[in-house]
Amino acid sequence: MSSKLSHFNQDGRPQMVDISHKVSTARVSVAAGYLQLTPDIVSVLQQGSTTKGDPWEVAHLGATAGVKATPLNISLCHSVVIENIQIDHHLDAEQYRAWLCVTVQAQGKTGVEMEALHGVAIGLLNLYDMLKAVSHSMTLGPIQLLFKSGGKSGIIANSWDICPWKPPSNLT
């Protein structure tokens, strides 16, 4: 990979990357992250519902909206036709962590890692919103790209020891 930043022109001004010459390929990205909780919030999540409804369902909807809204929030991100979004969650009660994992698939000229990362962030913020009535003592992140395929970078797989999901070996 080049160490040159791709989102700047020869004058050092920000610009979208020109993808007009690229061919469409299958693109897959997987990202995960967590919300650090308190014991009382973990208890609420273990009960499965709050007065506002099921926090996990709202987090899933938020993650979906986050994936779809990525080009509106990441200034130089291209619009991509999303073909599939898969969202998984996991409560690690021992470590007080609410995990979210977002997988995004598309056929296109540019990757979907920003969509997966943005989906995790927005999903976790929706979870925070659902749980803040219990306590505001939550911390968002970290969030990490676990897997990316398609395009000139090839396959990128990042392991994360504490993450309940491992980079997939069967997605291309």
C-alpha positions in Angstrom: 0.0 0.0 0.0 1.1 3.5 -0.7 1.9 5.9 2.2 0.6 8.8 0.2 -2.8 10.0 1.3 -5.3 9.4 -1.5 -7.9 12.1 -0.6 -5.7 15.1 -1.5 -4.9 16.5 -4.9 -1.4 17.7 -6.1 -2.1 21.1 -4.4 -2.8 19.5 -1.0 -6.6 20.2 -1.2 -9.1 17.5 -0.1 -10.9 15.8 -2.9 -12.8 12.6 -3.6 -10.7 9.8 -5.1 -11.4 9.4 -8.8 -12.8 5.9 -9.2 -14.0 6.3 -12.8 -11.3 4.1 -14.2 -11.9 1.2 -11.7 -13.9 -1.9 -12.4 -16.6 -3.1 -10.1 -15.8 -6.0 -7.8 -17.5 -7.7 -4.9 -16.8 -5.7 -1.7 -17.2 -7.0 1.8 -16.2 -5.2 5.1 -16.7 -6.3 8.7 -16.3 -3.9 11.6 -16.9 -4.3 15.3 -16.9 -2.2 18.5 -18.3 -1.9 21.9 -19.9 0.3 24.4 -18.3 0.0 27.9 -21.1 -0.2 30.4 -21.7 -0.2 34.2 -23.1 -3.2 36.1 -26.5 -1.6 36.4 -26.7 -1.1 32.7 -25.7 -4.7 32.1 -28.6 -5.8 34.3 -31.0 -3.8 32.2 -29.6 -5.4 29.0 -29.9 -8.8 30.5 -33.6 -8.2 31.1 -34.0 -7.5 27.4 -36.2 -4.4 27.4 -36.5 -0.9 28.8 -39.4 1.5 28.9 -38.3 2.7 25.5 -38.3 -0.9 24.0 -35.6 -3.4 23.2 -32.3 -1.6 23.1 -30.7 -4.2 20.8 -33.4 -3.8 18.2 -32.9 -0.1 18.2 -29.1 -0.5 17.9 -29.6 -2.8 14.9 -31.9 -0.2 13.2 -29.4 2.5 14.0 -26.6 0.5 12.5 -28.5 0.0 9.3 -29.3 3.7 9.1 -25.6 4.4 9.8 -24.4 2.2 7.0 -26.9 3.9 4.6 -26.0 7.4 5.7 -22.2 7.1 5.5 -21.7 9.4 2.4 -23.7 12.1 4.2 -21.4 12.1 7.2 -18.0 11.1 5.8 -17.2 14.1 3.5 -15.2 12.3 0.8 -16.9 9.0 0.8 -18.6 7.8 -2.4 -22.2 6.7 -2.5 -22.3 2.9 -2.8 -25.3 0.7 -3.6 -25.4 -1.6 -0.5 -26.5 -5.1 -1.3 -26.5 -6.6 2.2 -26.1 -5.6 5.8 -25.7 -8.1 8.6 -25.7 -7.0 12.2 -24.8 -9.1 15.2 -24.6 -8.2 18.9 -23.1 -9.7 22.0 -23.3 -8.8 25.7 -20.1 -9.6 27.6 -21.5 -9.3 31.1 -18.2 -10.1 32.8 -16.3 -7.2 31.0 -19.4 -4.9 31.0 -19.3 -4.6 27.2 -22.1 -4.4 24.7 -20.6 -5.4 21.3 -21.9 -4.7 17.8 -20.6 -6.2 14.6 -21.6 -4.9 11.1 -21.0 -6.7 7.8 -21.6 -4.8 4.6 -21.6 -6.2 1.1 -21.7 -4.3 -2.2 -20.7 -4.7 -5.8 -18.8 -1.5 -6.8 -15.7 0.5 -7.6 -14.9 1.4 -4.0 -14.8 -0.4 -0.7 -17.4 -0.4 2.1 -15.2 -0.3 5.2 -16.4 3.2 6.0 -20.0 2.0 5.9 -19.2 -0.9 8.3 -17.3 1.3 10.7 -20.0 4.0 10.5 -22.7 1.4 11.1 -21.0 0.2 14.2 -20.6 3.8 15.6 -24.2 4.8 14.9 -25.6 1.5 16.2 -23.7 1.9 19.4 -24.8 5.5 19.8 -28.4 4.3 19.4 -27.7 1.8 22.1 -26.3 4.5 24.3 -29.4 6.6 23.7 -31.6 3.7 24.8 -29.6 3.1 28.0 -28.8 6.6 29.2 -31.9 6.7 31.4 -30.1 4.1 33.6 -26.7 5.9 33.6 -24.6 8.2 31.5 -21.5 6.4 32.6 -20.8 4.6 29.3 -17.8 4.9 27.0 -18.1 4.4 23.2 -15.4 2.5 21.4 -12.9 1.3 20.3 -14.2 0.3 16.9 -12.1 -1.6 14.5 -12.2 -2.9 11.0 -11.9 -6.7 11.2 -12.1 -7.6 7.5 -12.1 -6.1 4.0 -12.0 -7.7 0.6 -12.3 -6.5 -3.0 -10.3 -3.9 -4.9 -6.6 -3.4 -5.2 -5.9 -3.8 -1.5 -6.9 -7.4 -1.6 -7.9 -9.1 1.6 -7.2 -7.3 4.9 -7.9 -9.3 8.1 -7.3 -7.7 11.5 -7.4 -9.8 14.6 -8.6 -8.3 17.8 -8.0 -10.5 20.8 -10.9 -9.2 22.9 -13.5 -9.2 20.1 -16.1 -12.0 20.1 -15.9 -12.1 16.3 -12.9 -13.1 14.3 -12.1 -12.0 10.8 -14.0 -14.2 8.4 -12.1 -16.5 6.2 -15.0 -17.3 3.8 -16.1 -13.9 2.6 -14.8 -12.5 -0.7 
